[in-house]
């Protein structure tokens, strides 16, 4: 009887195990996704002092140092300045200047890749230095940065 019970139990177990071997194949698909927000870092020139009689003074550079953009997007940098340094003691006394990239006056540029840069120079003509009154002169340069 023990042999019959063991045989029946073994037969039942092998029948149960063998049905899983013949089950239909099953495949499932899952999606893997990622999202990267656009991000960028733009470096602009620091405060700069122009030495007396210097016709050209380095103003540093605008540089896109980090960039992860959507396709066909860029960072635009627009420079605005009055082009006139004003005497602190008498704002009617002025000293004209230009901000140049090479020999061209700089107003704006679009940057698309990390490492893109624009070197800038402050130019004051010698004739303007010669005509200027003594004193401290200042102006503010504004850089407007936008993602487009």
C-alpha positions as CSV (number, residue, x, y, z in Angstrom):
1,X,0.0,0.0,0.0
2,X,2.8,2.3,0.8
3,X,4.3,1.7,-2.6
4,X,1.0,2.4,-4.3
5,X,0.6,5.7,-2.3
6,X,4.2,6.7,-3.2
7,X,3.6,5.9,-6.8
8,X,0.3,7.8,-7.0
9,X,1.9,10.8,-5.2
10,X,4.9,10.8,-7.6
11,X,2.6,10.5,-10.6
12,X,0.5,13.4,-9.4
13,X,3.6,15.6,-8.8
14,X,5.0,14.8,-12.2
15,X,1.7,15.6,-13.8
16,X,1.5,18.9,-12.0
17,X,5.1,19.8,-13.0
18,X,4.8,18.8,-16.6
19,X,1.8,21.1,-17.3
20,X,3.9,24.2,-16.7
21,X,6.5,23.0,-19.2
22,X,3.8,23.1,-21.9
23,X,2.4,26.5,-21.1
24,X,2.2,29.1,-23.9
25,X,5.1,31.6,-24.2
26,X,4.3,34.9,-22.6
27,X,6.2,38.2,-23.3
28,X,5.6,41.6,-21.8
29,X,7.0,44.9,-22.9
30,X,7.9,47.8,-20.6
31,X,8.9,51.3,-21.6
32,X,12.0,53.0,-20.2
33,X,11.9,56.8,-20.3
34,X,14.1,59.7,-19.3
35,X,13.6,63.4,-19.3
36,X,16.3,66.2,-19.3
37,X,15.2,69.7,-18.7
38,X,16.9,72.3,-20.9
39,X,19.8,73.8,-18.9
40,X,22.6,76.2,-19.7
41,X,25.3,78.3,-18.0
42,X,26.4,81.6,-19.6
43,X,29.5,83.5,-18.4
44,X,29.6,87.2,-19.0
45,X,32.4,89.8,-18.4
46,X,33.1,91.1,-14.9
47,X,33.3,94.7,-13.9
48,X,36.2,96.2,-15.8
49,X,38.4,99.3,-15.3
50,X,39.7,101.0,-18.4
51,X,43.2,102.6,-18.0
52,X,43.7,106.1,-19.1
53,X,44.7,106.4,-22.8
54,X,44.0,102.8,-23.5
55,X,42.3,102.6,-26.9
56,X,41.5,98.9,-26.5
57,X,40.8,97.1,-23.3
58,X,39.8,93.5,-23.0
59,X,36.3,93.2,-21.6
60,X,36.5,89.4,-21.3
61,X,34.2,87.2,-23.1
62,X,30.6,85.8,-23.3
63,X,30.8,82.0,-23.1
64,X,28.3,79.3,-23.1
65,X,29.9,77.0,-20.6
66,X,27.2,74.3,-20.2
67,X,24.4,73.5,-22.7
68,X,21.7,70.9,-22.8
69,X,19.0,72.2,-25.2
70,X,15.9,71.0,-27.0
71,X,16.6,70.4,-30.7
72,X,16.9,73.6,-32.8
73,X,17.1,75.8,-29.7
74,X,19.9,78.2,-28.6
75,X,20.7,80.8,-26.0
76,X,20.7,84.4,-27.3
77,X,22.7,87.1,-25.5
78,X,21.9,90.7,-26.2
79,X,24.2,93.5,-24.9
80,X,22.9,97.0,-24.3
81,X,24.9,100.0,-23.2
82,X,24.6,103.7,-23.7
83,X,28.1,103.9,-25.3
84,X,28.8,106.9,-23.1
85,X,30.8,106.9,-19.8
86,X,29.6,109.7,-17.6
87,X,31.8,111.8,-15.3
88,X,30.8,111.2,-11.6
89,X,31.2,114.9,-10.7
90,X,29.5,116.3,-13.8
91,X,27.3,113.9,-15.9
92,X,27.4,116.4,-18.7
93,X,31.0,115.5,-19.2
94,X,31.2,112.2,-21.1
95,X,33.6,109.8,-22.7
96,X,32.2,107.8,-25.7
97,X,33.1,104.1,-26.0
98,X,32.2,101.0,-28.1
99,X,32.1,97.4,-27.2
100,X,33.6,95.4,-30.0
101,X,34.0,91.8,-31.2
102,X,37.0,92.0,-33.4
103,X,36.4,95.2,-35.4
104,X,32.6,95.0,-35.2
105,X,30.4,96.6,-32.6
106,X,28.8,93.8,-30.6
107,X,25.0,93.8,-30.0
108,X,24.0,90.2,-29.8
109,X,24.9,86.6,-30.6
110,X,23.2,83.1,-30.4
111,X,25.1,80.2,-28.8
112,X,24.3,76.5,-29.5
113,X,27.1,74.4,-28.1
114,X,29.0,74.5,-24.9
115,X,32.3,76.3,-25.5
116,X,30.9,78.8,-27.9
117,X,32.2,82.2,-27.0
118,X,32.6,85.8,-28.1
119,X,35.6,87.9,-27.0
120,X,34.8,91.5,-26.3
121,X,36.9,94.7,-26.3
122,X,36.1,98.1,-25.0
123,X,37.3,100.7,-27.5
124,X,37.8,104.4,-26.7
125,X,39.3,106.5,-29.5
126,X,42.4,108.5,-28.7
127,X,40.7,111.7,-29.8
128,X,38.0,111.1,-27.2
129,X,40.6,110.5,-24.5
130,X,42.3,113.8,-25.5
131,X,39.0,115.7,-25.2
132,X,37.9,114.2,-21.9
133,X,37.9,116.0,-18.6
134,X,39.6,114.6,-15.5
135,X,37.6,112.4,-13.1
136,X,35.9,109.1,-12.7
137,X,33.6,107.9,-15.4
138,X,31.1,105.0,-15.3
139,X,28.4,103.3,-17.3
140,X,26.4,100.1,-16.9
141,X,26.3,97.4,-19.5
142,X,23.3,95.0,-19.5
143,X,23.4,91.5,-20.8
144,X,20.0,89.9,-21.5
145,X,20.1,86.2,-21.8
146,X,17.2,84.2,-23.3
147,X,16.5,80.6,-24.3
148,X,15.0,80.5,-27.8
